[in-house]
C-alpha cells in the first residue's frame, strides 16, 4: 500500500494544525499504530512551525510545502520552505544546542528524537530549507490498509 499527499500552505500559524490533522487522519484511516502516528504528528508540527517562523522574508514566497509518503512499512515526511536556508555546515550550530529551559531552538532536536532518520539540508539551486524525516510504521491488528 502506498499513500502520498502534498500541501502548499501559507506561512501562518494556522497551517500547522491543518497539516497535523491531515497526517493523523491519513494514518488513522490506514491503520497505523496510534503511538507512531502521534510521534510523527509532533515531529511534523515542529517542522511546520520552523517553516512558519524561519521560512521566508519580505522578498520571498509566503508559503511552504509539506509532503507525506506512507509506503509499505515506512512513512517519510518532507517540509520545504523558501527562506534563507540553513547556514553552511561550518557555521551551523549543533541541532540540539538549545538549553532545556529555552523557549525556542529545540524543534529539530525533538524531530531527531521522534523519527528514525532525519535529513536537514538547503534546497539545491534555490533559496530555502528542507527538513525530511522518516519512521518505520507499526500497524494496528485491525488495520484496514495493512502494509503489503
C-alpha positions, 0 to 999 in steps of 0.5 A: 500500500502506498499513500502520498499527499502534498500541501502548499500552505501559507506561512501562518500559524494556522497551517500547522494544525491543518497539516497535523490533522491531515497526517493523523487522519491519513494514518488513522484511516490506514491503520497505523499504530496510534503511538507512531502516528502521534510521534510523527504528528509532533515531529511534523508540527515542529517542522511546520512551525520552523517553516512558519517562523524561519521560512521566508522574508519580505522578498520571498514566497509566503508559503511552504510545502509539506509532503507525506509518503506512507509506503509499505512499512515506512512513512517519510515526511518532507517540509520545504520552505523558501527562506534563507536556508540553513547556514553552511555546515561550518557555521551551523550550530549543533541541532540540539544546542538549545538549553532545556529551559529555552523557549525556542531552538529545540524543534529539530532536536525533538524531530531527531528524537521522534523519527528514525532518520532525519535529513536537514539540508538547503534546497539545491539551486534555490533559496530555502530549507528542507527538513525530511524525516522518516519512521518505520510504521507499526500497524494496528491488528485491525488495520484496514490498509495493512502494509503489503 
